[in-house]
Amino acid sequence: MRVLVADDERLLADTVAEGLRRLSMAVDVCYDGDGALERIGVNRYDVAVLDRDMPGQTGDEVCRNLTDSGTGTRVLLLTAAAGIRDRVEGLGLGADDYLTKPFAFAELVARVQALGRRSAPALPPVLQRHGVELDVARHVVRRDGQPVSLSPKEFAVLHVLMRAEGRVVSAEELLEQAWDEFADPFTNVVRVTVMTLRKKLGQPQVIHTVPRTGYRIGDPA
């Protein structure tokens, strides 16, 4: 899942982003509405977490832009205004959800994960492919019933491959969905991550390389 966090409270934005990254999400951060619009113009996000009262373009304006663009990005608005009228107004802008400050991080995570599921075709909460079981909510992976310890990036790559249901996924697509905007497109980080992921999942291999195309999960071609 790729997430944009935009809030002028820098400590809050950075803390939220770091927490989401630990859950294998690719997160870009900015501190004003103009920066949010710039990133939205370049990247496709599953979820945008927007503070309503940012300087420059407000979160309301960014939300309206996303709604009008038709990209399918789900929007979670953050605000200190907790009144019913404020919540109704925010949802009326096209936001998918609304969370008042201060909030519990666990609740924000649950809401972001729920919105992420709505931004893509419906999938079961636990994905199972060729003996591999991936539980997104619990952040747990098992191979033939045995737990597998993965890094956040390894978990994210496996999630993308399992969601593809056997379709070949290019290295560029993996880089876009599992890494943030600072990822170097010329790096070999995707190849290295896939290599370590294969080792941890064990034999027989379930992640296969399709020459000059990408990677797929399933039986050997």
C-alpha positions as a Markdown table, in Angstrom:
| # | Residue | x | y | z |
|---|---|---|---|---|
| 1 | Met | 0.0 | 0.0 | 0.0 |
| 2 | Arg | 1.3 | 3.5 | -0.9 |
| 3 | Val | 0.2 | 6.3 | 1.5 |
| 4 | Leu | 0.7 | 10.1 | 1.4 |
| 5 | Val | 0.8 | 11.8 | 4.8 |
| 6 | Ala | 0.4 | 15.6 | 4.7 |
| 7 | Asp | 0.3 | 17.6 | 8.0 |
| 8 | Asp | 2.0 | 20.9 | 9.0 |
| 9 | Glu | 2.7 | 19.4 | 12.4 |
| 10 | Arg | 6.0 | 17.9 | 11.3 |
| 11 | Leu | 6.6 | 15.7 | 14.4 |
| 12 | Leu | 3.1 | 14.3 | 14.0 |
| 13 | Ala | 3.5 | 13.7 | 10.3 |
| 14 | Asp | 6.9 | 12.1 | 10.7 |
| 15 | Thr | 5.8 | 9.9 | 13.6 |
| 16 | Val | 2.7 | 8.7 | 11.7 |
| 17 | Ala | 4.8 | 8.0 | 8.6 |
| 18 | Glu | 7.4 | 6.0 | 10.5 |
| 19 | Gly | 4.7 | 3.9 | 12.2 |
| 20 | Leu | 3.1 | 3.1 | 8.9 |
| 21 | Arg | 6.4 | 2.2 | 7.4 |
| 22 | Arg | 7.0 | -0.4 | 10.2 |
| 23 | Leu | 3.8 | -2.0 | 8.9 |
| 24 | Ser | 5.3 | -2.4 | 5.4 |
| 25 | Met | 3.5 | 0.6 | 3.8 |
| 26 | Ala | 5.3 | 2.9 | 1.4 |
| 27 | Val | 4.8 | 6.4 | 2.8 |
| 28 | Asp | 5.6 | 9.8 | 1.4 |
| 29 | Val | 5.5 | 12.9 | 3.7 |
| 30 | Cys | 4.9 | 16.6 | 3.2 |
| 31 | Tyr | 4.0 | 19.5 | 5.4 |
| 32 | Asp | 1.7 | 21.7 | 3.4 |
| 33 | Gly | -1.0 | 21.4 | 0.8 |
| 34 | Asp | 1.1 | 22.6 | -2.1 |
| 35 | Gly | 3.6 | 19.8 | -1.5 |
| 36 | Ala | 0.6 | 17.3 | -1.3 |
| 37 | Leu | -0.7 | 18.4 | -4.7 |
| 38 | Glu | 2.8 | 18.2 | -6.2 |
| 39 | Arg | 3.2 | 14.6 | -5.1 |
| 40 | Ile | -0.4 | 13.6 | -6.1 |
| 41 | Gly | 0.5 | 14.9 | -9.6 |
| 42 | Val | 3.4 | 12.5 | -9.8 |
| 43 | Asn | 2.5 | 9.4 | -7.8 |
| 44 | Arg | -0.6 | 7.3 | -7.4 |
| 45 | Tyr | -1.6 | 6.7 | -3.8 |
| 46 | Asp | -3.9 | 4.1 | -2.3 |
| 47 | Val | -4.6 | 6.4 | 0.7 |
| 48 | Ala | -4.0 | 10.1 | 1.5 |
| 49 | Val | -4.0 | 11.2 | 5.2 |
| 50 | Leu | -4.6 | 14.9 | 5.1 |
| 51 | Asp | -4.7 | 17.6 | 7.8 |
| 52 | Arg | -7.6 | 20.0 | 7.1 |
| 53 | Asp | -5.8 | 23.1 | 8.3 |
| 54 | Met | -2.5 | 23.0 | 6.4 |
| 55 | Pro | -0.9 | 26.3 | 5.1 |
| 56 | Gly | -1.1 | 27.0 | 1.4 |
| 57 | Gln | -3.6 | 24.7 | -0.2 |
| 58 | Thr | -5.7 | 23.4 | 2.7 |
| 59 | Gly | -6.4 | 19.7 | 3.2 |
| 60 | Asp | -10.0 | 20.4 | 2.1 |
| 61 | Glu | -8.7 | 21.7 | -1.2 |
| 62 | Val | -6.4 | 18.8 | -1.7 |
| 63 | Cys | -9.2 | 16.4 | -0.8 |
| 64 | Arg | -11.4 | 18.1 | -3.4 |
| 65 | Asn | -8.7 | 17.8 | -6.0 |
| 66 | Leu | -8.3 | 14.1 | -5.3 |
| 67 | Thr | -12.1 | 13.5 | -5.5 |
| 68 | Asp | -12.3 | 15.4 | -8.9 |
| 69 | Ser | -9.3 | 13.5 | -10.3 |
| 70 | Gly | -10.9 | 10.2 | -10.2 |
| 71 | Thr | -7.7 | 8.4 | -9.3 |
| 72 | Gly | -9.4 | 6.2 | -6.7 |
| 73 | Thr | -7.2 | 7.5 | -3.8 |
| 74 | Arg | -9.1 | 7.1 | -0.5 |
| 75 | Val | -8.9 | 10.2 | 1.8 |
| 76 | Leu | -8.7 | 10.3 | 5.6 |
| 77 | Leu | -9.0 | 13.8 | 6.9 |
| 78 | Leu | -7.4 | 14.7 | 10.2 |
| 79 | Thr | -8.6 | 17.7 | 12.2 |
| 80 | Ala | -8.8 | 19.2 | 15.7 |
| 81 | Ala | -12.5 | 20.2 | 15.0 |
| 82 | Ala | -14.6 | 17.4 | 16.5 |
| 83 | Gly | -18.1 | 18.8 | 16.0 |
| 84 | Ile | -20.7 | 17.0 | 14.0 |
| 85 | Arg | -21.0 | 19.9 | 11.6 |
| 86 | Asp | -17.2 | 19.7 | 11.0 |
| 87 | Arg | -17.3 | 16.0 | 10.3 |
| 88 | Val | -20.3 | 16.3 | 8.0 |
| 89 | Glu | -18.6 | 19.1 | 6.1 |
| 90 | Gly | -15.4 | 17.1 | 5.7 |
| 91 | Leu | -17.2 | 14.0 | 4.4 |
| 92 | Gly | -19.1 | 16.3 | 2.1 |
| 93 | Leu | -15.9 | 17.3 | 0.4 |
| 94 | Gly | -15.5 | 13.7 | -0.8 |
| 95 | Ala | -13.4 | 12.3 | 2.1 |
| 96 | Asp | -13.8 | 8.6 | 2.9 |
| 97 | Asp | -13.1 | 8.9 | 6.6 |
| 98 | Tyr | -12.6 | 11.5 | 9.3 |
| 99 | Leu | -10.4 | 11.3 | 12.4 |
| 100 | Thr | -10.2 | 14.0 | 15.1 |
| 101 | Lys | -7.0 | 15.0 | 16.9 |
| 102 | Pro | -5.7 | 13.7 | 19.3 |
| 103 | Phe | -6.1 | 10.1 | 18.1 |
| 104 | Ala | -4.8 | 6.7 | 19.0 |
| 105 | Phe | -2.2 | 5.5 | 16.4 |
| 106 | Ala | -3.8 | 2.0 | 16.4 |
| 107 | Glu | -7.1 | 3.5 | 15.3 |
| 108 | Leu | -5.4 | 5.5 | 12.5 |
| 109 | Val | -3.7 | 2.3 | 11.3 |
| 110 | Ala | -7.0 | 0.4 | 11.3 |
| 111 | Arg | -8.7 | 3.2 | 9.3 |
| 112 | Val | -5.8 | 3.4 | 6.8 |
| 113 | Gln | -5.8 | -0.3 | 6.3 |
| 114 | Ala | -9.6 | -0.3 | 5.8 |
| 115 | Leu | -9.4 | 2.5 | 3.2 |
| 116 | Gly | -6.5 | 0.6 | 1.5 |
| 117 | Arg | -8.7 | -2.4 | 1.0 |
| 118 | Arg | -11.4 | -0.2 | -0.5 |
| 119 | Ser | -8.9 | 1.3 | -3.0 |
| 120 | Ala | -8.3 | -2.0 | -4.6 |
| 121 | Pro | -10.4 | -5.0 | -5.8 |
| 122 | Ala | -11.8 | -6.8 | -2.8 |
| 123 | Leu | -9.5 | -9.5 | -1.5 |
| 124 | Pro | -9.9 | -11.8 | 1.6 |
| 125 | Pro | -8.1 | -10.5 | 4.8 |
| 126 | Val | -5.7 | -13.5 | 4.7 |
| 127 | Leu | -4.1 | -14.3 | 1.3 |
| 128 | Gln | -3.1 | -17.9 | 0.6 |
| 129 | Arg | -1.0 | -18.9 | -2.4 |
| 130 | His | 1.0 | -22.1 | -2.9 |
| 131 | Gly | 1.5 | -22.8 | 0.8 |
| 132 | Val | 2.2 | -19.2 | 1.7 |
| 133 | Glu | -0.3 | -17.5 | 4.0 |
| 134 | Leu | -0.1 | -13.7 | 4.5 |
| 135 | Asp | -2.3 | -12.0 | 7.1 |
| 136 | Val | -2.2 | -8.2 | 6.4 |
| 137 | Ala | -4.0 | -7.0 | 9.6 |
| 138 | Arg | -1.8 | -9.1 | 11.9 |
| 139 | His | 1.3 | -8.6 | 9.8 |
| 140 | Val | 2.0 | -12.3 | 9.9 |
| 141 | Val | 3.4 | -14.7 | 7.2 |
| 142 | Arg | 3.4 | -18.5 | 7.3 |
| 143 | Arg | 4.8 | -21.1 | 4.9 |
| 144 | Asp | 3.2 | -24.5 | 5.2 |
| 145 | Gly | 1.9 | -23.5 | 8.7 |
| 146 | Gln | 5.3 | -22.3 | 10.0 |
| 147 | Pro | 5.9 | -18.6 | 10.8 |
| 148 | Val | 8.3 | -16.7 | 8.6 |
| 149 | Ser | 10.0 | -13.6 | 9.9 |
| 150 | Leu | 10.2 | -10.9 | 7.2 |
| 151 | Ser | 11.4 | -7.3 | 7.1 |
| 152 | Pro | 8.8 | -4.6 | 6.3 |
| 153 | Lys | 10.0 | -4.4 | 2.7 |
| 154 | Glu | 10.1 | -8.1 | 2.3 |
| 155 | Phe | 6.5 | -8.3 | 3.6 |
| 156 | Ala | 5.5 | -5.5 | 1.2 |
| 157 | Val | 7.0 | -7.2 | -1.8 |
| 158 | Leu | 5.3 | -10.5 | -0.9 |
| 159 | His | 2.0 | -8.7 | -0.5 |
| 160 | Val | 2.2 | -7.1 | -3.9 |
| 161 | Leu | 3.1 | -10.4 | -5.5 |
| 162 | Met | 0.3 | -12.3 | -3.7 |
| 163 | Arg | -2.3 | -9.7 | -4.7 |
| 164 | Ala | -1.3 | -10.1 | -8.3 |
| 165 | Glu | -2.5 | -13.7 | -8.1 |
| 166 | Gly | 0.0 | -15.2 | -10.5 |
| 167 | Arg | 0.3 | -12.2 | -12.8 |
| 168 | Val | 3.9 | -11.1 | -13.6 |
| 169 | Val | 4.9 | -8.0 | -11.6 |
| 170 | Ser | 7.7 | -5.9 | -13.0 |
| 171 | Ala | 10.5 | -4.5 | -10.9 |
| 172 | Glu | 9.3 | -1.0 | -11.6 |
| 173 | Glu | 5.8 | -1.9 | -10.3 |
| 174 | Leu | 7.3 | -3.4 | -7.1 |
| 175 | Leu | 9.5 | -0.3 | -6.6 |
| 176 | Glu | 6.4 | 2.0 | -7.0 |
| 177 | Gln | 4.2 | 0.0 | -4.6 |
| 178 | Ala | 6.6 | -1.0 | -1.9 |
| 179 | Trp | 9.1 | 1.9 | -1.7 |
| 180 | Asp | 8.6 | 5.6 | -1.2 |
| 181 | Glu | 9.4 | 8.6 | -3.4 |
| 182 | Phe | 13.1 | 8.5 | -2.5 |
| 183 | Ala | 13.7 | 5.1 | -4.0 |
| 184 | Asp | 16.4 | 5.1 | -6.7 |
| 185 | Pro | 14.8 | 3.7 | -9.9 |
| 186 | Phe | 18.3 | 2.4 | -11.0 |
| 187 | Thr | 19.0 | 0.6 | -7.8 |
| 188 | Asn | 19.1 | -3.2 | -7.4 |
| 189 | Val | 17.1 | -3.1 | -4.2 |
| 190 | Val | 14.2 | -5.0 | -5.7 |
| 191 | Arg | 16.3 | -7.9 | -6.9 |
| 192 | Val | 18.1 | -8.1 | -3.5 |
| 193 | Thr | 14.8 | -8.0 | -1.6 |
| 194 | Val | 13.3 | -10.7 | -3.8 |
| 195 | Met | 16.4 | -12.8 | -3.3 |
| 196 | Thr | 16.3 | -12.6 | 0.5 |
| 197 | Leu | 12.5 | -13.2 | 0.5 |
| 198 | Arg | 13.0 | -16.4 | -1.5 |
| 199 | Lys | 15.6 | -17.7 | 1.0 |
| 200 | Lys | 13.3 | -17.0 | 3.9 |
| 201 | Leu | 10.3 | -18.7 | 2.3 |
| 202 | Gly | 12.4 | -21.8 | 1.7 |
| 203 | Gln | 11.9 | -24.7 | -0.7 |
| 204 | Pro | 10.3 | -25.3 | -3.1 |
| 205 | Gln | 10.6 | -21.8 | -4.4 |
| 206 | Val | 7.3 | -20.0 | -5.0 |
| 207 | Ile | 8.7 | -16.7 | -6.4 |
| 208 | His | 9.9 | -17.1 | -9.9 |
| 209 | Thr | 11.8 | -14.7 | -12.2 |
| 210 | Val | 10.3 | -14.1 | -15.7 |
| 211 | Pro | 13.3 | -13.0 | -17.8 |
| 212 | Arg | 13.2 | -9.3 | -18.9 |
| 213 | Thr | 9.7 | -9.0 | -17.5 |
| 214 | Gly | 9.5 | -9.3 | -13.7 |
| 215 | Tyr | 8.5 | -11.7 | -10.9 |
| 216 | Arg | 5.5 | -13.9 | -10.2 |
| 217 | Ile | 4.3 | -16.1 | -7.4 |
| 218 | Gly | 3.1 | -19.6 | -8.2 |
| 219 | Asp | 4.3 | -22.9 | -9.7 |
| 220 | Pro | 7.3 | -22.9 | -12.1 |
| 221 | Ala | 6.4 | -22.0 | -15.6 |
